[in-house]
Amino acid sequence: MTKNPNNQLSGRHIFVLAACCFMAWAVMGMLNAYGVFYTPMGEFLHAGKAAVTLHVSLKTLATGLASPLAARLIARKVSVKKTIPAGMAVYLISSVLIAYSRSVILVDILAAVSGFGLAFFSFMLITIILGNWFHKNLGTFSGIVISFSGIGSAIASPVATRMLEHFGYQTTYVLYSQITVLMVVPVLFCTFTPEGSGLKPYGEGLDAPDSDARGMKKAKAEDPVLRFQLVSAISIVLFLMTLLLMGLTTINSHLPSLAVSYGFTAGTGALLLSASMIGNLVSKFVLGVIIDRLGVLKGFIIILLVSITGLLIILLSKNTAAPLLAGGFLYGTVFSLASLGLSLLTRYLYGNEQYNSVYAKVTLMTSVGNAVFVTLIGALYDLTGSYRTPVIMGIGMVVITLLMTLWLSMKKKS
């Protein structure tokens, strides 16, 4: 028997929300700051940057490939109290072995194993838990949680840098991995669904996540949930949008080098990256609010217009740093679509019942998109000798994504 009215937050709801915030801090924020290990790892292994970054791509791909398996186990009611600790153990053991391995090939193999373990306590699981516990204002609550990934990145990077100075590469890498796992532990004290705690989802039936910020009744009449088919126009468009949005986020890692190639100082390049990360952090919360008020597709359109404005400013910036930094901030908003936006769009299109299995496939596409475009942007620079070419490509990618969003809007209404 449920104990709380469906329109009130209980202390348990708030605890679940806080646990998901810590999980986002760890599995998104701390892993996003992983770049601090590239140089010391390369020195330890006597390997170049390409060899070091390859193991990150392998880890990302392994996480994406294992995500459908994780979703399938959840769908079969395999307890997350078993799968999460198992994934944490695999991730931690393989990370410790990476820290002490002196073979690049072994590091690559262990990175793939680590990525496999990560799939069982990844961002996908956060979105599933939030969707189970919160129906009303899901966008806002998801935005709050995912905003902690930006906070985690901002704090983890300087802290890890200081730790490297004091403890060295191996000890810091092990401690960093242990902290990542420890921050996920609070989720183990949450039930996967509110019914498991004798509660109801917040706002059940009042503002369901597939209602596009309108009443549930009206949503069912005007915006019916689609039946997922792997090979269909809508699923292909969703996967292409995922690839393009992930590709857009990879421009971010090149911003410091872009600023220097434009003739600005390295300090300005660092500020440009920070401006982008601030845009990333702010937009995740803002997008959630927009989606709750205006709907998923309108939220996509607004953020896409903001991000393309940022890329245009970056492209046209020449001698003054202020416009460049403003462009970096606006461009950074695209991160909210690549994480929160894709999650809510998947739920909007396919509903709660199909969400787990469909979003696992979307997660695979994010891994592929990240791995492909990281290399592609570097290759474009090598080929043309200018970062303006990747920025122009990014503008084209936003335009294509915007057109696909408008197509989805018309398709859902037809």
N, C-alpha and C positions, 0 to 999 in steps of 0.2 A: 504493500500500500504506500503510495507516494505521500510525502509529508508537506511539501511546499506548494503554494499556489504557483501556477505557471507564469505569472507576471512579476514575481519577486525573486531577487537574488538572495540565496542563502549563504551562510559562511562557507559551506562546502563548495558552492559555485566559485566563490572568490578564491578559495584555496586552489582549485583546479586551474583557474585563470593565472594565478601567480606561479604555479608549477610549470605551466606552459611557457610563461615568460622566461623562467630560468632555462628551460629546455631550448627555447629559441636563442637565448644568449649563448648557450654552449654549442649547439649543432649548426647554427648559422653564423652567429657573431664571432665566436672564437675560431671557427674554421675559415671564416673570411679573412682573418688576420694571420693566417698560416704563412703568408709570404715572408714574414720575418725570419723564417727558417731557411729560405732559399740559399742565401749566401753562406751561412755557417755549415749547412748540410753539404753544399758543393765543395767547400774547403775540406771538410771531413772525408768526403768520398773521393776527392781529387777529380771532380767531374764538373762539366760546364752547366750553364743555366738550362740548356735544352734538356739535358739528361735529368736534371733535378725536377723540372716542371713536368716532365713526362709522367712521373709517378703520381702527380696530382691529377692529371687527366685520367690515368688508369683507376685511381681511387673513385673519381667522380663517375666514370662509366660503370664501374662495378656496383656502386650505389644505385644507379639508375636501372641496371639490369636485374638487381636483386629486389627492387621495389615491388614489381608485380608478385613475386613470391611472398613478400611480407604482407601485401594486401590480401592475397589468397588465404594465408593462414588466419588473418583477422576475420575474413568472411566465413571461414569454417569454424569460427568461435574458439580458435586456439588462444588461450589466455595471454594477454600482453604482459602479464606478470611473469610469464615464462620467456616469451620472445625478446622482450626488452633486455632483461639481464643477460640472456645468451648473446645478443648482439653487442652489448656493452663489453662482455668478457672477450669476445673475438676482437673487437676494436682495440681494447686496451692491451691485450697480449701482443697483437701484431704491431702496435705502435711502439711498445717497449723494444721489440725485436728490431724494428726499423732504426731506432736510436743507436743501437749497438752494432748494426750491420755495416760492413765496409765494402759490400758488393752492390753495385748499382742495379744489377739484374735481380738480386735478392730483395732489394728495396722495392723494386717495381712489383714483384710478386706479392710481397707483404702488403704493399699499398692496395692492391686489388682485394686481398683478404680483409684488410681494414675497411675498405669501402663496402664490402659485402656485409660486415657486421653493422656498419653505420646505417644501412638501409632499415634496420629494425628499430631504430630510434631517431629517425630523420624528420625533416620538416613535414613529410607526408603524414606521419603519425600525429603531429601537432594539429594539423588541419582536421583530421578525422575526430580527434578528441573534442576540439572546439565545436565542430558541427554536431556532435552528439549532445553536448552540454548546453549550447546556446543556439536558440532559433531566432529570437528577436535580437536585432542589432548585431548580428553575427559579423558584419563588416567592421563595425567599430571595435568590437572585442578582438577580432583577428588583427586589426591594425595596431592595437595596443600591444598585443603579444609580439608581433613581428617587428615592431619598433625596437624591441629589446635586442634584436640582432644587430642593429646599428650601434646601440649603446655598448654591446659586448665587443664589437670590433674596435670601437674607439678606445676602450679601456684595455683590451687584451694586447693590442699592438705595442704601446709604450711599456706596459708591464713586462711582456715577454722580452722586449729589447733589453730592459734593465736586468732581467733574470739571466739572459745570455751573457751579459757582461760579468755578472757575479758568479754564476754556476757553470757556465760553459754550455756547449750544444747538447750533449747527451742528457745531462741531468735536467736541463730546462725542457727538452722535448718530452721526457717521461713525465715530469710534473705537469706540463701543459696538457698532456693526454689524460692524466689522472683527474685534473680539475674539470676538464670537459665532461668526463663520465660522472663525476660527483654532482655536477649541476643538473644532471638528468634524474638523479635519485628521487627528488620529490614527486615526480610523476608516478613512481611505483606505489605511492600511497594514495593514488587517485583510482577510482573505479572507472572503467572504460566508458561506461554510460551512467547517467544520473540514476537510472532505475536500479543500478547495482548498489547505490547508497540509499535507496528508498525515496528518491527525489524525482522531480520532473525536469525536463529541459527548460531553461529560462525562455519564456515567451512561446511555449509550445502551442502551435495553432494560431498564434496572433500575428506573427510576422516571419513566416518560415523562410529558410535560406534560399529556396528556389522561387520566392515570390517577387523578386526584383523590386523590393522595397514597396510593394503594394500589398493589399490584403490577400490572404491565402485563397479565399474564394475567387476573387477577381483574377488572381494569377493562374488558377487552374483553368479558368475560362479563356483567358487571353494568351497565356504563356505556358502551354502544356509541356511537361517534362518529356524530353526526347528519349527514344530507345537507342542505346549505343550500338553502333555497328562499326567495326574496325575500318572497313572500306566504305566510306560514305562521304559525301561532299562536306558535311559539317565536321565530322571527325578529322578529315584531312586538313581542313582550314584551321581547326583547333591546334593540331600538331604543328602546322606551318607557323602559326602565330607564336607557338612556344619556342620553336627554333629561332625565329627572328628576334623575339624579345630577349632570349638568352644571349644571342649574338650581340645585341645592342649593349648589354651590360658588360661585355668583355672589352669594350672601348675604354672603360673606366681605368683598367690597369695600365693603359698607355698614356693617360693624361699627363703625368709628370714629364715623360719624354716628349710628348706633343708640345707642351709649353716651351721646353728648351729649344725644340726645332723651330718654333715661331720666333725665337730670339729673346725669350724671357729667361729669367734666372731660375736656378734649380729650386730656390725658395718659393718662387711664384708657382712652379710646378707642384710643389707639395701643397700649397694653399689651394690650387685648383682641384687636387684630389680630395682635400678636406671639404671644399665647397660641394663637390659631387656627393660625398658621403652625408653631408648635412641634408641635401636635397633628398637623398635616399631615406634617411631617418624620418624627416618631417612628412614626406609624401605617403609613407605607409599608413600613418595614422589618418592623414587627410583623405586618402583614397577610401579607407573603410567608412568614414563618415559620409563621403559623397555617395558611395554605393548604397548605404542604408537610406539615404534621402532621395536619390535620383535613379538608382538602379545600376546594375553591373555594366551594361554596355555603354551607358552615358558616362560612367566613371572612366571606362577605358578611353573613350573619345577625348575627354577633358585632359587626362594625363598624357595621351599621345600628342595632343596639340601643344602642351607645355614642353614636353621633351623635344619635339622637333624645333620649337623656338630656341631652346638651349643649344641644340646642335648647329642651327643656323648662325647663332651668335658666335659660337666657338669657331666656325668656319670662316667668318668674316672678321674676327678679331685680329688686330695687327700690332699696334704700338702701345695700347693702354691695357693695363691688367684688370681694371674694374669690370669692363664688359666680359672679358674672358672668364672671370670668376663667377659672374652672374650667369653666364651660359653654362658653366659647370654645375651650378646649383640646379638650374632648370633641367638640364640633361639628367641629373641624378634621380629625378622623379621616376624614370623608367624602371628603376629597380622595384618599385611598388607593384608594377604590373607583372613583372617576371616572377614574383613570389605570391603576394596576396591576391593580385588580380587574376592570375591563372587559376588559383585555387577556387575562388568564388565564381569565376566564369564556368568552370567545370561543374560545380554544384548547381549553378543556375540552369545550365543546359541539360544536365542528366539527372538531377535530383539526388537525394540522400542515399537511396538504395543502391544506385549504380556508382556513387562517388568513389568509393574505395578502389574498385577495380579500374575505373577510367583514369583517376588521378595518378595511379601507379604508372600507367602508360605515359601520361603527361610528364611525370617525373623522369622517365627514361629519355624523353625528348629533350628535357632541360639538360641532362647530362651530355647528350650527343651535341646539342647546340653549343654548350660551353666548350667542349673539347674541340669542335671544328673551328669555331670562330676565333678562339684564342690564337690558334696557329694561322688562320687566314689573315687576320689583321696584321700580324707581324710580317707575313709574306707580302702583303700589299705595300707595306712600308719599304721592305727590301727592294721590291720591284720598281716602285715609283720614286723612292727617296723623299716622300712627303707623307705626313699624317693627315693632310687634307683629303687624300683619296679615301682612307677608311671613314672619315667623317661624312664625306659625300655618300659613301655606301650606306652609312648609318641613316642618313636622311631618307634615302630611298627605301630602306627597310621599314622606317616609321610610316612612310606613305603607304606602302603595301599593307602593313598591319592595320592601318586606319581604314583602308578600303575593305579589308576582310571583316573588320568590326562592323562597319556599316552593312555589309552583306549579311552577317549573322543577325543583325537587328531586323532587316527586312525578312529574312528566312523565318525567324521566330514568330513574326507577326502574320505570316502568310498561312 
